[in-house]
Amino acid sequence: MAFRLKLVPDHTRIDFFRWQWLTFGTSMAAMLASVILIFTVGLNFGIDFKGGTTIRTESPTAFEVGDYRNALSDLGFSDLAITEVFDPSFGADRNVAMIRIGTTDETGSVTPEELNRIEAALQQVDPEITFAAVESVGPKVSAELIQTAFYAVGAACLGIMAYIWLRFEWQFSIGAVVSLIHDVLLTVGLFSLFQLKFDLTTIAALLTTLGFSCNDTVVVFDRLRENLMKYKTRPLIDLMNLTTNETLSRTIMTAVTTAIALTAMLIFGGDVIRDFVIAMLFGVIVGCYSTIYVAKNIVLWLGVKRDWSKKDPKLAASPFENAERP
């Protein structure tokens, strides 16, 4: 006997517009609060955006990242990230690590004296360790990276807007882009509120979140377009409710399976990818919310071109046609 897991019943009749002003108002208030947080509290920029030094180490013996971190923890560096580099071309006698150290120095790099202290501390853990490369990112380069990162997010939003505009109508593209801006602002606001590290990996998480949210929105819009052609005389608000209920199982299943994988990464992935996973996990949650409660509201208020000249009596009535609303 096969077991089938159902997160959502086959046929739901949820009125998603019952509290539309409350849900949409909450979203707008959250967006405003995020903007205020970003400009007042600011972001906790990582090494990529505020400058620092990257050290590539090599050793013939295997090592533990935790041992390296413990060796450098007493040196007073406030921003320290250590990752092990894996490459199929590396032999068993080539073990590589990448150490990134943030600094508040105007030059954007650690001093030679600090570099000697780092090497001495690591040699106590692994006497055979060597520094293969030492590179520094200065304030000017960091400022350019910040600018380029925000250009990337903006370009992604514009590209998505153009795609949805061409595939559907301009009302759909406006709704989709507002929901994407909602997702980005709330995620960045979360990083500002809790002062999580904001670096290039966070930008990657934001761009991935945009893709996830856009995919979810396009699925709902595509079904809405089908229903617009099928129920030519039904009220738009009823068709949106019907569409959301028809795609609800897919939306919830996709979000839950993605969240399960991200939660496993959050628990077992370690410090290196924690901020990336937090951004992704929060983005998945707000992405599903914005698809249901932000994008559709925008489309409803802007209206969609409908063909009212034809009426097919054979088409079934929408189950939400006589729904009561406050």
C-alpha positions as CSV (number, residue, x, y, z in Angstrom):
1,M,0.0,0.0,0.0
2,A,1.5,3.3,-1.1
3,F,1.7,6.1,1.3
4,R,1.2,9.6,-0.1
5,L,2.1,12.6,2.0
6,K,-0.2,15.6,1.6
7,L,0.7,19.0,3.0
8,V,-2.4,20.6,1.5
9,P,-5.8,19.0,0.8
10,D,-6.7,18.4,-2.8
11,H,-9.4,21.0,-3.0
12,T,-9.1,24.1,-0.8
13,R,-11.5,27.1,-0.7
14,I,-9.3,29.6,1.2
15,D,-10.2,33.3,0.7
16,F,-6.8,34.8,0.4
17,F,-8.3,38.3,0.0
18,R,-10.4,38.2,3.1
19,W,-7.7,40.3,5.0
20,Q,-6.0,41.8,2.0
21,W,-5.6,45.3,3.5
22,L,-4.1,43.9,6.7
23,T,-1.7,41.5,4.8
24,F,-0.6,44.1,2.2
25,G,-0.4,46.8,4.8
26,T,1.8,44.6,7.0
27,S,4.1,44.0,4.0
28,M,4.4,47.7,3.2
29,A,5.1,48.5,6.8
30,A,7.8,45.8,6.9
31,M,9.4,47.2,3.8
32,L,9.4,50.7,5.3
33,A,10.9,49.4,8.5
34,S,13.7,47.6,6.6
35,V,14.6,50.8,4.7
36,I,14.8,52.7,8.1
37,L,16.9,50.0,9.6
38,I,19.3,50.0,6.6
39,F,19.8,53.8,6.8
40,T,20.0,54.1,10.6
41,V,21.5,50.9,11.9
42,G,23.4,50.0,8.7
43,L,24.8,46.7,7.5
44,N,27.5,44.6,9.0
45,F,29.7,44.4,5.9
46,G,32.1,41.4,5.5
47,I,35.6,41.5,4.2
48,D,34.4,41.7,0.6
49,F,32.7,45.1,1.2
50,K,35.0,46.7,3.9
51,G,38.4,45.5,3.0
52,G,40.8,42.9,4.4
53,T,43.4,40.3,3.7
54,T,43.1,36.8,2.1
55,I,45.8,34.2,2.9
56,R,46.1,31.0,1.0
57,T,47.9,28.3,3.1
58,E,49.2,24.9,2.0
59,S,50.3,22.0,4.1
60,P,51.4,18.4,3.3
61,T,49.4,17.1,6.3
62,A,45.6,17.1,6.8
63,F,44.2,19.8,9.1
64,E,41.0,20.7,10.9
65,V,39.5,24.2,10.2
66,G,38.5,24.4,13.9
67,D,42.1,24.0,14.9
68,Y,43.1,26.9,12.7
69,R,40.3,29.0,14.0
70,N,41.2,28.3,17.6
71,A,44.8,29.2,17.0
72,L,43.9,32.6,15.6
73,S,41.0,33.4,18.0
74,D,43.3,35.0,20.5
75,L,44.9,37.4,18.1
76,G,42.1,40.0,18.3
77,F,40.7,39.9,14.8
78,S,37.0,40.8,14.8
79,D,36.3,39.4,11.4
80,L,37.8,36.0,10.6
81,A,36.7,33.3,8.1
82,I,38.5,30.1,7.4
83,T,37.5,27.6,4.7
84,E,39.2,24.4,3.4
85,V,39.7,24.4,-0.4
86,F,38.9,21.2,-2.2
87,D,40.1,20.5,-5.7
88,P,40.2,17.1,-7.6
89,S,43.7,18.0,-8.9
90,F,45.1,18.2,-5.3
91,G,47.0,15.2,-4.1
92,A,46.9,13.7,-0.6
93,D,49.9,15.8,0.3
94,R,48.4,19.1,-0.7
95,N,45.9,20.5,1.8
96,V,44.8,24.1,1.1
97,A,43.0,26.6,3.3
98,M,41.7,30.1,2.6
99,I,41.9,32.5,5.6
100,R,40.1,35.8,5.2
101,I,40.8,38.5,7.8
102,G,38.9,41.8,8.1
103,T,40.6,45.0,9.1
104,T,39.7,48.5,10.0
105,D,43.1,49.8,8.9
106,E,42.9,52.6,6.2
107,T,45.1,50.5,3.9
108,G,42.6,47.6,4.0
109,S,45.2,45.0,4.9
110,V,46.9,43.4,7.9
111,T,50.3,44.7,8.8
112,P,53.5,42.7,8.3
113,E,53.8,42.3,12.1
114,E,50.2,40.9,12.2
115,L,51.0,38.6,9.3
116,N,54.0,37.2,11.2
117,R,51.9,36.6,14.3
118,I,49.3,34.7,12.2
119,E,52.0,32.5,10.7
120,A,53.5,31.8,14.1
121,A,50.2,30.9,15.6
122,L,49.3,28.5,12.7
123,Q,52.8,26.9,12.9
124,Q,52.1,25.9,16.4
125,V,49.2,23.8,15.1
126,D,50.9,22.7,11.9
127,P,54.7,23.2,11.7
128,E,54.8,22.5,8.0
129,I,52.2,25.1,7.0
130,T,53.3,27.7,4.3
131,F,51.7,30.8,3.0
132,A,51.2,30.3,-0.8
133,A,49.6,33.7,-1.4
134,V,48.6,36.8,0.5
135,E,46.2,39.3,-1.1
136,S,44.5,42.4,0.2
137,V,41.3,44.2,-0.7
138,G,41.4,47.9,-0.1
139,P,38.6,50.3,0.7
140,K,38.3,51.5,-2.9
141,V,37.9,48.0,-4.3
142,S,35.4,47.2,-1.6
143,A,33.3,50.3,-2.4
144,E,33.2,49.2,-6.1
145,L,32.1,45.7,-5.0
146,I,29.2,47.1,-3.0
147,Q,28.2,49.2,-6.0
148,T,28.5,46.3,-8.4
149,A,26.5,44.0,-6.1
150,F,23.6,46.4,-5.9
151,Y,23.7,46.8,-9.7
152,A,23.5,43.1,-10.0
153,V,20.4,42.9,-7.8
154,G,18.8,45.8,-9.7
155,A,19.6,44.3,-13.1
156,A,18.1,41.0,-12.0
157,C,14.8,42.8,-11.0
158,L,14.7,44.7,-14.3
159,G,15.4,41.6,-16.3
160,I,12.6,39.7,-14.5
161,M,10.3,42.6,-15.1
162,A,11.0,42.6,-18.8
163,Y,10.5,38.8,-19.0
164,I,7.2,38.8,-17.3
165,W,6.0,41.9,-19.3
166,L,6.7,40.0,-22.5
167,R,5.2,36.8,-21.4
168,F,2.1,38.2,-19.7
169,E,1.0,41.9,-19.4
170,W,2.5,44.9,-17.8
171,Q,0.3,44.6,-14.8
172,F,1.8,41.2,-14.0
173,S,5.3,42.5,-14.4
174,I,4.6,45.4,-11.9
175,G,3.2,43.0,-9.4
176,A,6.1,40.6,-9.7
177,V,8.8,43.3,-9.4
178,V,7.0,44.8,-6.3
179,S,7.0,41.4,-4.7
180,L,10.7,40.9,-5.6
181,I,11.6,44.2,-4.1
182,H,9.6,43.2,-1.0
183,D,11.6,40.0,-0.7
184,V,15.0,41.8,-1.1
185,L,14.2,44.6,1.3
186,L,12.9,42.3,4.0
187,T,15.9,40.0,3.7
188,V,18.4,42.9,3.9
189,G,16.4,44.4,6.7
190,L,16.8,41.1,8.7
191,F,20.6,41.3,8.2
192,S,20.6,44.9,9.4
193,L,18.4,44.1,12.4
194,F,20.5,41.2,13.7
195,Q,23.8,42.6,12.3
196,L,24.5,39.4,10.3
197,K,27.5,39.5,8.1
198,F,26.7,41.0,4.7
199,D,29.1,40.0,1.9
200,L,29.2,38.6,-1.6
201,T,27.7,35.3,-0.5
202,T,24.7,37.2,0.8
203,I,24.3,38.8,-2.6
204,A,24.4,35.4,-4.2
205,A,21.6,34.3,-1.8
206,L,19.6,37.4,-2.7
207,L,19.9,36.6,-6.4
208,T,18.9,33.0,-5.8
209,T,15.9,34.1,-3.7
210,L,14.9,36.3,-6.6
211,G,14.9,33.3,-9.0
212,F,13.0,31.2,-6.5
213,S,10.3,33.9,-5.9
214,C,10.0,34.7,-9.6
215,N,9.5,31.0,-10.5
216,D,6.8,30.7,-7.9
217,T,5.1,33.9,-9.1
218,V,5.2,32.9,-12.8
219,V,3.6,29.5,-12.0
220,V,0.7,31.3,-10.3
221,F,0.4,33.9,-13.0
222,D,0.4,31.3,-15.7
223,R,-2.5,29.4,-14.1
224,L,-4.3,32.8,-13.6
225,R,-3.9,33.5,-17.3
226,E,-5.5,30.1,-18.1
227,N,-8.4,30.8,-15.8
228,L,-8.9,34.2,-17.3
229,M,-9.4,32.6,-20.7
230,K,-11.6,29.8,-19.2
231,Y,-13.8,31.9,-16.9
232,K,-14.3,35.0,-19.1
233,T,-17.1,36.6,-17.0
234,R,-16.0,35.7,-13.5
235,P,-14.8,38.5,-11.2
236,L,-11.0,38.9,-11.2
237,I,-10.8,38.6,-7.4
238,D,-12.6,35.2,-7.5
239,L,-10.3,33.9,-10.2
240,M,-7.2,34.9,-8.2
241,N,-8.6,33.1,-5.2
242,L,-9.3,30.0,-7.4
243,T,-5.9,30.2,-9.0
244,T,-4.0,30.5,-5.7
245,N,-6.0,27.5,-4.2
246,E,-5.2,25.4,-7.3
247,T,-1.5,26.1,-7.1
248,L,-1.3,26.1,-3.3
249,S,-0.2,22.5,-3.0
250,R,2.7,23.1,-5.4
251,T,3.8,26.3,-3.7
252,I,3.8,24.7,-0.2
253,M,5.5,21.5,-1.3
254,T,8.3,23.4,-3.1
255,A,8.8,25.8,-0.2
256,V,8.9,23.0,2.4
257,T,11.3,20.7,0.5
258,T,13.6,23.7,-0.1
259,A,13.4,24.7,3.6
260,I,14.2,21.2,4.8
261,A,17.4,21.2,2.7
262,L,18.3,24.7,3.9
263,T,17.6,23.8,7.5
264,A,20.0,20.8,7.3
265,M,22.7,23.1,5.9
266,L,22.0,25.6,8.6
267,I,22.5,23.0,11.4
268,F,25.4,21.0,9.9
269,G,27.0,23.4,7.5
270,G,29.0,25.4,10.0
271,D,29.9,29.1,10.3
272,V,31.1,29.5,6.8
273,I,27.8,29.2,5.0
274,R,25.5,30.1,7.9
275,D,24.7,33.7,6.8
276,F,24.1,32.5,3.2
277,V,21.7,29.8,4.4
278,I,19.8,32.3,6.7
279,A,19.3,34.6,3.7
280,M,18.1,31.8,1.6
281,L,15.8,30.3,4.2
282,F,14.2,33.7,5.0
283,G,14.0,34.5,1.3
284,V,12.0,31.3,0.6
285,I,9.5,32.1,3.3
286,V,8.9,35.8,2.3
287,G,9.0,34.7,-1.4
288,C,6.0,32.4,-0.9
289,Y,4.2,35.1,1.2
290,S,4.8,37.8,-1.4
291,T,3.6,35.7,-4.3
292,I,0.3,35.1,-2.5
293,Y,-0.2,38.4,-0.7
294,V,1.7,41.1,-2.6
295,A,2.0,40.3,-6.3
296,K,-1.7,39.3,-6.7
297,N,-2.9,42.4,-4.8
298,I,-1.0,44.6,-7.2
299,V,-2.4,42.9,-10.3
300,L,-5.9,43.1,-8.8
301,W,-5.7,46.8,-8.2
302,L,-4.2,47.5,-11.6
303,G,-6.7,45.3,-13.3
304,V,-6.2,42.9,-16.3
305,K,-7.6,43.3,-19.8
306,R,-10.5,40.9,-20.1
307,D,-12.7,39.8,-23.0
308,W,-16.2,40.4,-21.7
309,S,-17.9,40.0,-25.1
310,K,-18.3,36.3,-25.0
311,K,-20.1,34.3,-22.4
312,D,-20.0,30.5,-22.4
313,P,-22.9,29.0,-20.3
314,K,-21.1,25.7,-20.2
315,L,-18.3,27.0,-18.1
316,A,-18.6,26.1,-14.4
317,A,-19.1,28.9,-12.0
318,S,-16.2,29.9,-9.8
319,P,-16.5,28.5,-6.3
320,F,-15.7,32.0,-4.9
321,E,-18.3,33.9,-6.9
322,N,-20.7,34.1,-3.9
323,A,-18.1,34.2,-1.2
324,E,-18.8,36.6,1.6
325,R,-16.2,39.1,2.6
326,P,-16.2,41.7,5.3
